[in-house]
Amino acid sequence: MKRLTLGVLASGRGSNFQSIVDHIRLGVLENVRINVLICNNKDAHALKIAEQNGIESKFMDHRNKEREVFDRDVIGVLKDHDVDLVVLSGFMRVLSPYFIDKFEHRIMNIHPALLPSFPGLHAQRQAIDYGVKVSGCTIQYVSKGVDIGPIILQHAVHVREDDTEETLSDRILIFEHRLYPKAIQLHADERLRIEGRRVSIDYSSDWEERWSERQRVYIEYQKEIWEKEGKPLDKVLR
């Protein structure tokens, strides 16, 4: 099977980028390689993650450029690096129609809410302010519009009475870091079929069971990382 090559676009801390890197390093993501990281913020922590993991990275300043002009420059870098799938990791730019046409059904994004509810910024705060009982995260293919593309995967997270934006964000983030790599592996394995707005998933031949078995390695690693940060998963998720 041909290896799937990723181009990651980020603007900030790049925590989902780190999760993808870890899934590849731990052998959970198979036949997947990150060819390049592009940041439009020279101070983005994602650039440090790339450096620490030997991943080629590039800062591209979007300021004083029309959206499509900037996007054409980004596309040029992605093509130079033979990118198959574009992965957005906290990329704080709306992609132009030109960009989306060039990578139709080959751009993924993650959103910290159960779309179509609470699109845009501060989704966790929106969920708490609205008073919903369930929120979560969504992986989707990017289309022309904000957070309206075909949905690939979702994971529900209960909203507690005492939740703050920070506590809800933490709980959702745990599952973001597990769900995004799963969507990428499904794409790499050609298990996704798009029909209009619907994404059909082929889980035959025990695909999901085999994925869950491999991902246990990452989950144990994730527990260690959150413990070091003073946020034990058993307390965050209880």
VENVENTA-V388533 format. One record per helix or strand. SS is the DSSP state (helix for helix, strand for strand). FROM is the first residue (numbers start at 1). TO is the last residue. Records with the same first field share a line. If there is no record, write none. Layout:
SS: FROM-TO, FROM-TO
This chain:
strand: 4-10, 32-39, 57-59, 85-89, 107-111, 134-141, 151-158, 192-195, 198-201
helix: 15-25, 45-52, 67-80, 97-102, 123-130, 165-188, 207-228, 233-236
